[in-house]
Each structure stands twice: as structure tokens, then as C-alpha cells.
């Protein structure tokens, strides 16, 4: 997951992944300029959080909607019977 430490949407995404036991690598785009450039190259802007799932880039939040919980469940194949955080 490409993220920053100050981003509330990044923290929400990490909480979701942690709550569901999803392993991930955290890449801090503030600490890693090359990672920040990779985000821009892939999505056209510096927008975090970004997940890369099976090689596909996905931004797990939408302004005005917050964390896209249903989409995360679908993309990560997590049963809706699991508790959300």
C-alpha cells in the first residue's frame, strides 16, 4: 500500500487490512520520492492510499464516500460475514 503517515484515509485503509488479516507492504511516499513518482506514473496524480492488488492499482477511498468497504471486500475476496472496522 502506497500511503503517508498523516493521511486519515491511509489510516482507515490500514485498519481495514489489519482487521481482516490482509498482509501488505506499507510504502511511505513522503519518505520515498521514487515511490511518490511511481504513484504519479501509475494513476496520474499523487493520490493516496493506493493498493496494488494482483498488479492492478486501486484507490480504496472516494471523496465524499470515504473508505470503499464493499469494493475492498470484493477485490480482496473477504466475506461480508467478517466484521468491519
JOVEN-V328641 format. One record per backbone hydrogen bond with DSSP energy under -0.5 kcal/mol. CO is the residue of the C=O (numbers start at 1). NH is the residue of the N-H. E is the energy in kcal/mol with one decimal. If there is no record, write none. Layout:
# JOVEN-V328641
co	nh	e
CO	NH	E
CO	NH	E
This chain:
# JOVEN-V328641
co	nh	e
1	3	-0.5
1	27	-3.2
2	49	-0.7
2	50	-2.0
3	29	-2.6
6	8	-0.5
7	11	-2.0
8	12	-2.1
9	13	-2.2
10	14	-2.5
11	15	-2.5
12	16	-2.2
13	17	-2.6
14	18	-3.0
15	19	-2.7
16	20	-1.5
17	22	-2.8
18	21	-1.4
21	23	-0.6
24	26	-0.5
25	27	-0.6
26	28	-0.6
27	3	-2.6
27	29	-0.8
28	32	-1.2
32	35	-0.6
32	36	-1.9
33	37	-2.1
34	38	-1.9
35	39	-2.2
36	40	-1.9
37	41	-2.6
38	42	-2.2
39	43	-2.8
40	44	-2.0
45	47	-1.4
50	2	-2.8
51	53	-0.6
51	58	-2.7
52	54	-0.6
53	56	-2.0
56	53	-2.8
58	51	-3.4
58	60	-0.7
60	68	-2.7
62	65	-2.5
62	66	-2.3
66	62	-1.9
67	69	-1.8
68	72	-2.6
69	73	-2.7
70	74	-2.3
71	75	-3.0
72	76	-2.4
73	77	-0.6
73	78	-2.4
74	77	-0.9
77	79	-0.5
79	82	-1.5
